Amino acid sequence: MTPSSAPPAPILHTIPDECAVLSVAQMYAADKAAEAAGVAPLALMEAAGLAVTRVIEARGPRRPVVVLCGPGNNGGDGFVVARLLAERAWPVQVGLLGPAGALTGDAAVNARRWRNIGEIRPLTLDLLNDAPLVVDALFGAGLSRALEGAARAAVAAIGDRALTCIAVDVPSGVHGDTGEVLEGIAPRCAATVTFFRPKPAHFLYPARDLCGALTVADIGIPGAALRGIAPRTAHNTPALWDLPRWTWRDHKYDHGYAVVIGGGLMTGAARLAARAARRAGAGLLRLAVPAHAVTIYAAAEPGAFVQPMDTPAELDELLADPRRNGVLIGPGAGVGEATRARVLRILDSGKAAVLDADALTSFEDDPQILLGATRAAKGPVVLTPHEGEFGRIFKIPAGPRLGRARAAAAASGAVVVLKGPDSVVAGPGGEASIASNAPPWLATGGTGDVLAGLVLGLLVQGMGAWQAASAAVWLQGEAGRRIGRGMIAEDLPDALPGILAGF
């Protein structure tokens, strides 16, 4: 990247196969593609049951097992698990929801195979006496209505009795596409085994909290099945993005010149962001702050340029330098008309822009002004709201996080990072990543400022907006995980060198 160039416009990349997360409908399509390629559905069911069996065996030693089978293919998987465990000398009972005569297709085939060695009992709470290991093969990810009747009673009893439960595909009662727990009831599982590729529910709360240890098993679906599906959701891991590379020929300007707009009262927020941007690799960083606060910032950030900026003319002068190719505004900026005006000027400048915190809340009374400006922006834009800020700007009805983040990205024309324990990064083209590595102790003051700075630091080095935001979310989660409990926001930037050494 030359000193005068701006970051490239966002490019809609194909989701790497190893990162793909499939919706329920896309998983059905993968099954059909496997069948079209000559893989028998019965063979897939057998492989799925074997995968679950291996997970159970790895948890040993042998103990009584109750397999709860539903009326569909999830129940068919359960019958395979029961048969394979019994063949391995595990004591197994099977409880079926509904009449055995109503089973069809491969589920019926595997029910008959089980009947050759064991009994199919009606699903009753008596099956759960004596605290067996429970295999939840009632309903898979395609369930769209709440559990009821015997299934609901059994799932409630699993929780009431604190039984160890292994889920087939997803815990019954979980919506596979959204991570919602339908009417609030699903079993808390020690482990979940799913097949071919994970689904959103495996990474989105509250379902993620119920899945336990996740195994994604290869059951023989050809990887080529993804070609016709073209997934748009990704598990946010380093396989999803490439960090900027440095060579011996590089100059500091080759790695971007970041600008952080600081406020006069909450000076710590912008300072955290600035340090994170520098740790992420920004070649140069300039803090533009009120004149009365210059000494505070300069003393705390000796590696950054600090300049006074109080007037619109001074902002224009700051933005006029073409080498300065990315700007962050929001952390500690203050809520009000001055911040609004600065945001609009930055969006019109052609620079990459990261808008966080006060930069978003300043438009609470008229969010359409902000959204119109982000759609018209001449450079890439990343918005990093938490749930409260998201609600102030995007008047999107309450609902699943993945869908809301995508709707916000479409409405704003920007990349939206909907922060949380399962942060979603959505792009205006419909692509979305879900992170799963954030520890609970990231929920502390200042971590959002650090994240905004990480995004800025990666943007000015030339990463596309969606990739930069996804990488920043993962890097912050990994830093928090490595530091451990007791972490504070100030610790995060300084943990990055140890992480980045692995790339």
N, C-alpha and C positions, 0 to 999 in steps of 0.2 A: 504494500500500500504506500503510495507516494504521500509526501507531507500535505499536499493540497487536496487529496481525494477524500470523498466521504465514503462511509461503509456501503457495500453493495446493497441493492434492494433485496428484500427477502426472497429467497428461492424456495419454492415448494418441493421439498425433497421427498422421495419415496421413503416410507418407513422401513428401516432394515428388518429383515425377516425375524432376526433374533429379538427384536424389540416389539414386535407386533402384538397388539391386544385386540381381541376380536369381540364384537358384539354377539349376542345370541344368534341373530339372523346370519351373521357371517360364519359362525361356527357350524350352523346347519348347512351353509353353502360349502364349507370345507368338507363336511361329511359326504355331501353329494359329489363333490369333485373327486374324492377318494374312491367312491363307488364307480364313478365313470372311468377312473383309471384302473379299475379291476380289483380294488380292495373290497372284499365282501363286508357288509355291515356287521355280520355275525363275527367276523374276525376282529373287527374294531372293538366290539363289545367284549370279546374274550380278552383282548389286550388291555382294555380298560380295567376289567376285573383283576387281571394279573397285577397291574400297576398298584391298585389299591391294596391287594394282598401283600405285596412286597413292603409297602409302607407299614402295614400292620405288623408283619413279621419282624421288621427292623426295630419295632418298639418293644418286642417280646418282654418277658417270656409268655408262653401260652397261658391263656385264661379264657373263661367262658365269653363267647361273643354272641350278640344278637344283631342280626342284620334286618333293618327295617326297610322293606321294599315298597316302592310306590307302583302305580299302575302303568307307567311308561317305560321308556328305555333306561332311565335312571334306576328303576327297579330291576330291569334286566341286568344292569351292571352288578347290582347287589346280589342277584342269584349266582352270578359267576364268582363273586367274592366268597359267598357262603360255600359253594362247592369246592373251590380251591383251598380254602382254609380247612374244611373238613378232610380233604385228601391229605392235608399236612398234619392231621391229628389234633386240630383245634376243636374244642367242643362248641358247636354252632347251633343256634336256633334262628329260624326265619319267621318274621311277622309280615304279612301282606296287607296293605291297605286296599280293601275291596275284594271282590270274588276272583279266584284264580281263573275261572272260566272267561272273564272279561279281558284277560291278557291277550295281546296279539303280537304278531311278528316275532322278532328276535327275543323279545322279553318272554314270550310264551315258550319259545324253544328252550331258553335257559331255565325257565321254571320247571319244565319237564325233566331236564337234566338233573336239577336239584332234587326233584321228587324221587329219583332213582336211589338217592342216598339219605334223604331226610324229609321231614314233614314241613308243610307250609301251614302256619298257624295264623289265625286272624290277628290283626294288630290290636293288642290290648296292653294295658299297663302291667299286667302280670309278667309279661316278657322281661320287664326291666327289674324284676326282683333280684336280689343277690348281687347288685352292682356290676353287671357285665360291661365289657367293652361294647359300645354301640357303633354300628356302621349306619350312617344316615344315607340311605339310598332312596329316599321318598320322592323328592322332586329336585330337578336340576335347575340350571340357570334360567330356563325359559318360563318359570313360574311367574304369573302376573297377578295373582290374587292371593289373599291372605290364607294361611292354613286354617283349617276348620275341622271339627269332629275329632275322630280318633287320632289323626295326624297332629292336630294342635295339642291334644292332651298328651301325646307321647313326647313331643318336643318340650312342652312345659315340664314334664316329669324329668326329662334329661337335665334340665337346669335346676329344678328343685332338689334333685338327688345328687347334683354335681358329678354326673357320670362322665367318664371319658368317652368322647365321641369323635369319630373319623367321618368326614363328609366326602361324599362322592360328587364331584363337580363344584358345588357350592353348598353351604349349609341350607337346608330346606327352609323356605320362608324368605330367602334373600332374592332380590331382583338382580339378575346377572348383569344388566346394562347400567344400572344406576348405583348399586351398592346400598339401596334402601332395604330396610327390614320391614316387610309388609305387615302392617298393623302391629309392629313392634315385637314380633316373636319369631325366633329362629334359634337353633341350638348353638351354644358356645363350643367350638370344636378344638380339639388338640391339634388336629391336622386336617388339611383338605387336599384332595388329589383331583386335579383337573387334567385335561387332555389336549395335546397339540399346541395350543396357545392359551394364555390366561385371558380372563374377561375383566372388564372394568371393575366389577364387584370385588375382585381379589385385591385391589389396591385402594379402593375408595371406602371411607368410613361412612356408616358404622359397620358395614359388612366385613371390612378388613379386620376389625377387632374380633370377629367371630370365627375367622377362617383358621387361626392357628398357623402352624408351619405349612407353607404351601409347596406342593410338588406339582410341577407341570410335566406330565409324562408323555413320551413319544409312544403312540399306539399304532403307528404305521400309516398315518395320513401323509401323503407325499408333500414335501415342501412346496412343490409347484402349485399346490392348491391355493396358495396365497396370491398367485399371479392374477387370477380372475377376481379376487376379492378386493385388492388394493386397500389394505387397512389404513385408516386415518387416525387411529389412536395408538400411542406408543407407551411402553413402560420406560420411564426416564432413567436410563443408565448410560455409562460412557460410550456404549456402542451406538448411541443415537446421534452423537455429535463429535466433531473433531475440534480440539482446542488449537488456537493459533500456534504456529511453529516459528521458532527463532533460528537464525543462522548467524554465522560470524560476520557476515556482510552488513547486518542490520544496524541502523541508527535508531536512536530513541524515538525520533519522529515516525519511523516506520511502524511503530506500535501504538500510534494514536495519541491524541492530545485531548484529555478529558477535562471537562469543566463541571464543577459542583457549585451550585448556588447555595450559599449558607445564610442562615438567619442570625439575628442579633441576640436572641434570648436562649433558645435551645441549641447552643453551639455544638453540643456533643453529637447530635444526629448527623449533621453534615460532615463532621470530622470522622465519624465511623464510616460513612459512605466513601469518603475520600481515601481512607486507608485501605478499604476493601478494593476499590478500583485500582489502586496502585499494586496491591498484592495480586490482583487478577492479571496484571501485566501491562496496564496502560503505560506508555512510554513517558508521558508527562501528565501532570495534573495541576490545574489551577482552581483555587478556591476564590470565588467572588463573593464578598461579604460586606456587611455594613462597615463604614469607616471606623465606627467606635469599637468594633469587635476585631479589628485586624490583629492586634497584638495577641489576643486569645488564640486565634487560629494559627498564627505564625509560630507561637511558642510550642503548640501541640503538634504541628505538622511540618517539621523542618525540611522534609523532602518535597513539599508542594510549594508552588507559587501561591502567594496570597495577595490579593489586590482589593482595594476598596471599591464598592459598587453600590451606589445609592439611587442613581437617576436612570431614567430610560435611555438617555444618551450614552451613559457608561455601559449599559447592557448592549446597546447597538455596537459600540466600539469593541466590546469583548467578542461579540459574534462575528464581527467583520473579518477577523483573522481566519483565513481558510484552513490553517493547520489545526485549528480547534474543531474537532469533528464529532464530538458527542457531549451532550449536556444533561445533567441530572438536576432536577428541581423538585423540592417537596420536603425532604427531611429537615425539620426545624425551620422551614421557610416562613411560617406564619400564614394564617388563613385570612384572605381578604382581597381587595381589589388590586393591590400592588402585585401580589402573587399571580392573580388571574392575568394581568397584563403581561407579566413576564412569560408565563406559559405560552400565551398566544404568539408572542414575538419569537420565542424559541421554536415553536412548531412551524413558523413561517420561514425559518432561517435556512432550512435544508440540512441542518445538523441532525444526527441521530439524537433522539430524545428519550429520556426515562422520566416518567412522571409518577411520583409516589406521594403518599401522605397528604400534606397540606396543599400540594399542587392539584390534587383531586378534590379534596373537600372544599376548596375555594370556589368550585363550580356547583356546589350542592343546590343552590337556588335556581340554576339554569343549566343543567348538564348538557343540553343540546348545543350550547355554544362550544363546550369542550369537544363533544363528539363530532361536530361539524369541522372543527379545526384539526382533530386527529385524522379524520378522513381526507382532508385536503393537504395534510402535511407533506412537505417535499422530501423528507427523510424518514427513515424507519422510526417507529414509535413503540415503546414498551410501557404499559401501564401495570403497576404492581400493587393492586389494592388488597387489603384484608377484607373480611366479610362486611364490616361496617362501612368502609369506603366504597366497596362495590355497590352496596345498597344505595348510597347517596348519589351515585352517578348513573347506574344502570337500573332502570325501572323494570326489572325482569321479575316475573312472579317467582315466589319461592319454589324450589324444586331441586333436582339433582345437580350437583356441582359441575359435572362434566358438560351437561347441556347448557347451563347458565354461562359458563366460561366461553363456550363456543358462540353463544348468542351475543355476548358482550364483544367478542373479537369481531364478529360480523358487523355489529352496530357501529363500532369505533374505527374499523379498518386498521386496528393496531393489534399487536400481540398483547394478550392479557394474562398476567400471572395472578390467578386467584389463590392467594396464600392460605396456608393451613397445614395441618398434619399430613394431608394428602394433596399438596400443592398441584394445581392443574395449570399448565401453560398452553393456551389456545391461540392459534393463529387465524387471521382473517380468511384463509383458504380452507378452514375446517380441520386442519391438523391439530392434534392435542397430545400432550404428554402428561403422564401421571407419575409423580415421585412417590417412592415408598421407603426412603432411607432417612427421613427426618426423625430424630429422637424427640420425646416429649419435652425435654428441657430446652429446646429451641424456643419455646413459648415464653420469652422473657424480653424485657424492654431493649430496643436497639437492634434486634436481629433483622427487622424489616429494613432498617437503614443500611445495614451491611449487605443485604441481598440486593437492594437497589444499586449500591456501589459496584457489586460484582457484575451485575448486568451491564452497567456502563463500561467497566473496564474491558469486558469482552467485546462489546459493540464497537468501541473505538479501534480495536485491533482488526476489525473487518469481519467478524462473525455475523451471519444473518440473525435477524432479531429473534426468531423463534428458537434457533439453536443456542444463541447466547443466553436467552432467558432460561431455557431448559438446563443448560450446563451450569448456570449460576445457582439454580435451585438445587441441583444435585451436589455441587461443590459445598454449598452451605450445609446441607444435610450431612454430608460425609465429615465435614469439619466438626460439627456438633457431636456426631457419633464418636469420633476419635477422642475428642476432649473429654466427654463423659459428664456425668452429673456434677453440678457446681459450676458449669460453664456460664460465662457472661458474654455479652455481645462483643466486648473488646477482645476476647480470646479468639474469635473466629478468623479474622484476617490473618493473624499470625500462625494459624494452623495450616494455612494454604500451602506454603512451600513444601511441607512434607507430603501433601496430597499430590501436588503438581509434579513432584519428582517422579511419580509413577507413570507419567504420560510421555 
